[in-house]
Amino acid sequence: MTDLTARQRATGTRPMRVCSGIGRVLLRMFTRADVVGFDNVPPDGPVLFAANHTHVVDGPLLFAAVTRPAVFFVKAEAFIGPLGPFLRWLGQIPVRRDVVERAPLLTALEVLASGGAVGIFPEGSRGEGTVAEVRHGIAYLAVRSGAPVVPVACIGTAAILHRRSIRRPRVRIVFGTPVSVAAGRASRSAIAGAAEQIRVAMADLVRGSSDV
């Protein structure tokens, strides 16, 4: 199946909108979802979402919670087998973990240049979700594009597949205040500084959201 163009990813296709809408219905059906701070998300123009990652359902939940068209970096293994054509149909961007590749970054920059939204789980893999560190890919995109970075805290998502009662698990998806990174040349120092700025914002949001 042919990949979508940057413009299609940025403005959203009918399949993207339909699947996102279905996702929001399922989110309400199977969880007691509390989506907070979406007014922090710019309604248009380029934006990066930087979310913590504790469970495999984080990506689908965030895709459903974001009401404007958005594409996400998804591990390349997910594109192998029957799920691959579906992910390409939705315009998602395959990335190989622990491999520095230009292609995904260039695709994301094209989407941002078209005024689109790109979502990344910059911790690189699932873990405690406390954002002890972030990979530098999102910092590179922020510096190169000048797009604001909206930190996102996904809280309680592991309970969806591991619940011990019939009650719907409580899930919180919190969108924080956008982080403005100085745009310019993507030098090592600029990227390292932007990465730490993003990491601190994410960690603070996760910590504050978990305490509520």
C-alpha positions as CSV (number, residue, x, y, z in Angstrom):
1,M,0.0,0.0,0.0
2,T,1.4,3.4,-1.0
3,D,2.5,5.7,1.8
4,L,0.6,8.9,2.3
5,T,2.2,12.2,1.3
6,A,3.3,14.7,3.9
7,R,0.3,16.9,3.1
8,Q,-2.1,14.0,3.5
9,R,-0.5,13.2,6.9
10,A,-0.7,16.8,8.0
11,T,-4.3,17.5,7.0
12,G,-5.7,14.0,7.7
13,T,-7.4,11.5,5.5
14,R,-10.8,10.1,5.9
15,P,-9.4,6.8,7.3
16,M,-7.4,8.7,9.8
17,R,-10.4,10.7,11.0
18,V,-12.7,7.6,11.1
19,C,-10.2,5.5,13.1
20,S,-9.5,8.3,15.5
21,G,-13.2,8.8,16.1
22,I,-13.7,5.0,16.6
23,G,-10.8,5.1,19.0
24,R,-12.4,7.9,21.1
25,V,-15.6,5.8,21.3
26,L,-13.6,2.8,22.5
27,L,-11.7,4.9,24.9
28,R,-15.0,6.0,26.6
29,M,-16.4,2.4,26.5
30,F,-13.5,0.6,28.0
31,T,-12.0,3.2,30.3
32,R,-12.9,6.0,32.6
33,A,-10.8,8.3,30.6
34,D,-9.8,11.7,31.8
35,V,-8.3,13.8,29.0
36,V,-6.8,17.0,30.5
37,G,-5.2,20.1,29.0
38,F,-6.0,19.6,25.4
39,D,-6.5,23.3,25.2
40,N,-2.7,23.4,25.4
41,V,-2.5,21.9,21.9
42,P,-2.2,24.4,19.1
43,P,-5.4,24.0,16.9
44,D,-3.3,24.3,13.7
45,G,0.2,24.6,12.6
46,P,3.2,22.3,13.3
47,V,3.4,20.6,16.7
48,L,5.3,17.7,18.2
49,F,3.8,15.5,20.9
50,A,6.3,14.0,23.4
51,A,4.7,11.3,25.5
52,N,5.9,8.9,28.2
53,H,5.6,5.2,27.5
54,T,4.7,2.4,29.9
55,H,2.4,0.2,27.9
56,V,1.7,-1.0,24.3
57,V,-1.7,0.8,24.4
58,D,-0.2,4.2,24.9
59,G,0.1,4.8,21.2
60,P,-3.5,3.9,20.2
61,L,-4.9,5.8,23.2
62,L,-3.0,8.9,22.3
63,F,-4.0,8.6,18.7
64,A,-7.6,8.6,19.8
65,A,-7.2,11.4,22.3
66,V,-5.7,13.8,19.9
67,T,-8.6,15.3,18.0
68,R,-6.5,16.9,15.2
69,P,-4.8,14.8,12.6
70,A,-1.5,13.3,13.9
71,V,1.0,10.7,12.8
72,F,3.3,8.8,15.2
73,F,6.6,7.1,15.1
74,V,5.9,3.4,15.4
75,K,8.4,0.6,15.9
76,A,9.2,-1.0,12.6
77,E,8.4,-4.5,13.9
78,A,4.7,-3.4,14.0
79,F,4.7,-3.0,10.2
80,I,5.6,-6.7,9.7
81,G,2.5,-8.8,9.1
82,P,-1.2,-7.9,8.7
83,L,-0.9,-4.8,10.8
84,G,1.6,-3.2,8.4
85,P,-0.8,-2.1,5.6
86,F,-3.2,-0.7,8.2
87,L,-0.5,1.4,9.8
88,R,0.6,2.7,6.4
89,W,-3.0,3.4,5.6
90,L,-3.1,5.7,8.6
91,G,0.2,7.4,7.6
92,Q,2.2,6.2,10.6
93,I,6.0,6.4,10.4
94,P,8.1,3.3,10.9
95,V,11.3,3.6,13.0
96,R,13.9,1.1,14.0
97,R,14.9,1.3,17.7
98,D,18.5,1.8,18.5
99,V,19.2,2.7,14.8
100,V,19.8,6.3,13.7
101,E,17.9,6.8,10.4
102,R,17.4,9.9,8.3
103,A,14.2,8.7,6.5
104,P,11.8,8.9,9.5
105,L,13.2,12.3,10.5
106,L,12.9,13.7,7.0
107,T,9.3,12.4,6.7
108,A,8.4,14.0,10.1
109,L,10.0,17.3,9.0
110,E,8.0,17.3,5.8
111,V,4.8,16.7,7.9
112,L,5.7,19.5,10.2
113,A,6.5,21.8,7.3
114,S,3.0,21.1,6.0
115,G,1.5,22.3,9.3
116,G,1.0,18.8,10.7
117,A,1.3,17.1,14.1
118,V,3.8,14.3,14.9
119,G,3.8,12.2,18.0
120,I,6.9,10.5,19.5
121,F,7.6,8.4,22.6
122,P,11.1,9.8,23.1
123,E,12.1,7.4,25.9
124,G,12.6,4.9,23.0
125,S,10.9,1.9,24.6
126,R,8.4,1.0,27.2
127,G,9.6,1.3,30.8
128,E,8.6,3.0,34.1
129,G,7.5,6.1,32.2
130,T,9.2,8.5,34.5
131,V,11.3,10.0,31.7
132,A,14.7,9.5,33.1
133,E,16.1,10.1,29.7
134,V,15.0,10.8,26.1
135,R,16.4,10.0,22.7
136,H,17.5,13.0,20.7
137,G,15.3,12.5,17.7
138,I,12.5,14.7,19.0
139,A,15.0,17.4,19.9
140,Y,16.4,17.3,16.4
141,L,12.9,17.8,14.9
142,A,12.1,20.6,17.3
143,V,15.3,22.5,16.6
144,R,15.1,22.0,12.8
145,S,11.4,22.8,12.5
146,G,10.8,25.3,15.3
147,A,7.6,23.5,16.1
148,P,6.4,23.7,19.7
149,V,6.7,20.5,21.7
150,V,3.6,19.5,23.8
151,P,4.6,17.1,26.6
152,V,2.0,14.4,27.3
153,A,1.6,12.2,30.4
154,C,-0.1,8.8,29.9
155,I,-1.1,7.6,33.4
156,G,-2.7,4.3,34.3
157,T,-2.7,2.8,30.8
158,A,-1.3,-0.6,31.9
159,A,-4.5,-1.2,33.9
160,I,-6.5,-1.5,30.6
161,L,-5.1,-4.9,29.8
162,H,-4.3,-6.0,33.4
163,R,-7.4,-5.1,35.3
164,R,-8.6,-7.3,38.1
165,S,-12.2,-6.3,38.2
166,I,-15.1,-5.6,35.8
167,R,-14.8,-1.9,36.6
168,R,-13.4,0.2,33.8
169,P,-9.9,1.3,34.7
170,R,-9.2,5.0,35.2
171,V,-6.8,6.5,32.7
172,R,-5.5,10.0,32.5
173,I,-4.0,11.6,29.4
174,V,-2.6,15.0,30.3
175,F,-1.4,17.5,27.8
176,G,1.1,20.0,29.2
177,T,2.2,23.5,28.4
178,P,4.0,23.6,25.0
179,V,7.8,23.8,25.2
180,S,9.4,26.3,22.9
181,V,12.8,25.2,21.6
182,A,15.1,27.6,19.9
183,A,15.1,26.9,16.2
184,G,18.3,26.9,14.2
185,R,21.2,24.8,13.3
186,A,21.0,21.3,14.7
187,S,24.4,21.3,16.4
188,R,25.2,18.7,19.0
189,S,25.0,21.3,21.8
190,A,21.7,22.7,20.5
191,I,20.1,19.2,20.3
192,A,21.4,18.1,23.7
193,G,20.1,21.3,25.3
194,A,16.7,20.9,23.6
195,A,16.5,17.2,24.6
196,E,17.1,18.1,28.3
197,Q,14.5,20.9,28.1
198,I,11.9,18.5,26.7
199,R,12.9,15.7,29.2
200,V,12.4,18.0,32.2
201,A,9.0,19.2,31.0
202,M,7.9,15.6,30.4
203,A,9.2,14.4,33.7
204,D,7.6,17.3,35.6
205,L,4.3,16.6,33.9
206,V,4.3,12.9,34.6
207,R,5.2,13.5,38.3
208,G,2.5,16.1,38.7
209,S,-0.1,14.1,36.9
210,S,0.6,11.0,38.9
211,D,0.2,12.8,42.2
212,V,-3.4,13.9,41.4
